[in-house]
C-alpha cells in the first residue's frame, strides 16, 4: 500500500513540475493581463496556442491580434446609407 501511495505521489509531483502550461504561462495573455497558473492550465488543456485570449462565463475565445479600425470621420456632405445593397442618399 505504501508503494502505491508513493508511486501516485511521485506521478502527481512529476505532472506538476513538467506540465507544459506552467512553463508557458507567460505566453498567454488573458483578459488583458498575464495568465495565472490556473488560466494557463485551462487554455493548455484545450491545446490553445499562446496569444491573447478572452475568458468569460461563456467560455474562451481568441482576441484579434490586429488593431481596431480607426474611427470614421464625419463630413458635412450628403448622408448616405445602404438598403439591400442599394445606396440611398439625402
N, C-alpha and C positions, 0 to 999 in steps of 0.2 A: 504494500500500500504506500509505503514511503517512497518507493522508486517511481510509482505512477505520479504521485504528487510532485516529486522533484522534476520529472520529465515535463509535466504540464507547466510548472513554474518556469523552467528554462525556456520552453517554447514560447510562453507568453512574454518573457523578457526579451527574447530574440525578435519577436514580432514588433515590440515597442521600439526596440533600438534600430532595427533595419527597415522599418516601414517607409515606403517611398514618399508618402505625404509629408513626413516630418522634415526630410531633407530638402524638400522643395516648397515649404510653406511660404518662403519669401517670394516665390514666383507667382503666387496667387494674390490678386487684389480683389477683395470682397466688399461691396458697398462703399467703395472709395478709400478703404484702409487695408493695411496688410492683413492677410488671413491669419486667424488664430490656428492653433493646432487642430482643434475640432473642425473648423471650417475647411482646412486643408485636407484633413482625412475624409470629410464628407465629399469634397469635389474629386479627390483621388479615387474614392470608392466607385465613382461613376466614370472613371477614366477621362476626366475633364482635363484638357490641356491647360498649361499655365496661361495666365492672362487676367483680364478684368471680368469679374462676374457680379451679377446682381442676384442676391439670395433674399427671398421673402417668404411669406406664408404659402405662396402658390408653387414654390419650387425654386429652381435656379435657371438663369439664362445668361448668355454671353453678352457683354456690353460691347457695342460697336466701337472699334478702335479708331474710327475716323472722327474728326471734329464736327460739331454740329454746323449746319448751313448758316451762313451769315444772314442777319435779318434783312428782310426785303425793304427797300427804301420806297416810301410812298411819294409819288409825283403828283403834281397839281393838274394832271391831264384827265383824260377820259377814264371812267370807271368801267372795266370790262370783266366779264365772267363767262364761264362755260356751262352750257346745259346740253347734255347728251352730245358732247364733243363739237358743239356749235358755239362759236364765240359771239356773245352779245355785248354791246357797249351802249352807254348812255349818249 
